[in-house]
């Protein structure tokens, strides 16, 4: 049961990171009003908004997706390690 939970946590973390990367890459080529960008934005923007309040853009670069990826990786690592100790 715990290994299934670990697998699900890893899957969700990797899926969220993939969505973040796709959203960041599509922001260079698609209009913000494109349906795909809007759909991805509904997933990603609630997570990025608090980070953007703390980490402002530097010039034209927005580092909030990178910060969110690091936070997701840290949470994933901590949760998996904690669940691994429960085995």
C-alpha positions in Angstrom: 0.0 0.0 0.0 2.8 2.4 0.8 4.7 1.7 -2.4 1.5 2.4 -4.3 1.2 5.8 -2.5 4.9 6.5 -3.3 4.3 5.7 -7.0 1.2 8.0 -7.1 3.1 10.9 -5.4 6.0 10.5 -7.8 3.6 10.4 -10.8 1.7 13.5 -9.7 5.0 15.4 -9.0 6.4 14.5 -12.4 3.1 15.3 -14.2 2.9 18.7 -12.5 6.5 19.5 -13.5 5.8 18.4 -17.0 2.8 20.7 -17.2 4.9 23.6 -15.8 7.6 23.1 -18.4 5.0 22.8 -21.3 3.3 25.9 -20.1 6.6 27.8 -19.9 7.6 26.7 -23.4 4.2 27.4 -24.9 4.3 30.9 -23.5 7.0 31.7 -26.1 5.0 30.6 -29.1 1.3 30.8 -28.4 -1.0 33.7 -27.6 -2.1 33.9 -23.9 -5.7 33.6 -25.3 -5.0 30.2 -27.0 -7.3 27.5 -25.5 -4.4 25.2 -24.6 -2.5 28.0 -22.8 -5.7 29.0 -20.9 -6.3 25.4 -19.9 -2.7 25.0 -18.6 -2.9 28.4 -17.0 -5.9 27.3 -14.9 -3.8 24.5 -13.5 -0.5 26.3 -13.1 -1.4 29.9 -12.2 -2.9 29.2 -8.7 0.4 27.6 -7.8 2.6 30.3 -9.4 0.7 33.4 -8.0 2.0 33.2 -4.4 5.6 32.6 -5.7 5.3 35.6 -8.0 4.5 37.9 -5.0 7.7 36.8 -3.4 10.0 36.4 -6.4 9.5 39.3 -8.9 10.5 38.9 -12.5 14.0 39.8 -13.4 13.9 41.8 -16.6 11.8 39.7 -19.0 12.5 36.5 -17.1 10.0 35.0 -14.7 11.7 32.5 -12.4 8.6 31.4 -10.6 8.2 28.2 -12.6 11.7 27.2 -11.7 11.1 28.0 -8.0 7.9 25.9 -8.1 9.7 23.0 -9.7 12.3 23.1 -6.9 9.6 23.2 -4.3 7.8 20.3 -5.9 11.0 18.2 -6.0 11.7 19.0 -2.3 8.2 18.0 -1.3 8.3 14.9 -3.4 11.6 13.9 -1.8 10.4 14.6 1.8 7.1 12.7 1.3 8.7 9.7 -0.3 11.5 9.5 2.4 8.8 9.8 5.1 6.7 7.1 3.6 9.7 4.9 3.0 10.4 4.9 6.7 6.9 3.6 7.4 7.5 0.3 5.6 
